Amino acid sequence: MVSKQTSIINATGLHARPASVFVTEAKKYQCNVTIKNVDKDSAPVNAKSIMMILAAGLGTGTKVEVACDGTDEQDALDALVALIESGFGE
């Protein structure tokens, strides 16, 4: 299992469009992917579920931890963290 912390930088947080982009990217990988709100120390949620991501309420400036566990975990982690750090192109 690998994980990394980063912060949501796009102006609107993980609302519907960036959450959809995130989930689509996460589903490309076989490993299990979770995302956790570090600021609230909440339980990790399934990052392949748009409903779980939206329910987590990950707004601008929120510190999150992305964790991946499985065969392609490092590739998934690198891609998902890069996506968050790019601001989802917004």
N, C-alpha and C positions, 0 to 999 in steps of 0.2 A: 504494500500500500504506500502511495505517495500522496503528499498534500502540500499546499502552498496557500499563504494568505496574501490577499490583495484588497484593493478598495474599488468600489463602484465609482467611476468618474463621470459617466455621462449624465447630462443635466436632469434627466427624468428617471434615473434609476432603472431597475429591471421591470419596466412596464411591459405591456403586451408584445410590442415588436421586438425589442432586444431579448426578452425572455424566450420568444419563439426562435430567434436566431441561436440563442444559447442551447436550447433543447435540441434543435436540429443538429447542431455540432456535436453535442454529447451523444446523441443516438448513432453517430457514425462509428462509435467505438464499442467493443464487446465488454469492456470492463464496467463495473458498477461505478457510478459517479454521484457524489453528493455535494451539496453546497450548504454551508452553515453561516448564520449571522453571528460573527464573533462579538460584535458590540453588545448584543443581547444575550450572548452565551446560550443561544437556542439550540435545539436538537437539529442535527443535519437532516436535510430533505433530499429526496430523489431528484437529481438534476435532469432526469430524462422525462419528467412530468411537468408540463407547463402550469398545471393547476397548483402543484406544490411550490413551484418557484414564485408564482404570483402571490400565493398565500403567505410566503415568507416575508413579504414586504421589504424587499431590498432596495432602499432608496439611495440617492446620491450621497456619497461619502461613507456609506456603510462598509465596514471592514468585513470581508467574507473569507471563508476557508473552503477551497475546492479540494476534495479528496477523491482519488481514483484507486480502484482495487481490481486487478485482473491482468490479463495477458498484455494488453496494450496501454497500460496505465500511464506510463511516462509520456507517450505521444498525446494521449487525451488531456493530461494535465497541462502540458505545454500549450496545446491549441486553445484550451478553454481559458487559461489565464491570459494568454495573448489577446483573446477576444475581449475579455473584460477590460484589460489595460488599454485597448485600442478605443474604448468608448463606444463600441458597436457601430462605428462609422457615423456617429451623430455629431 
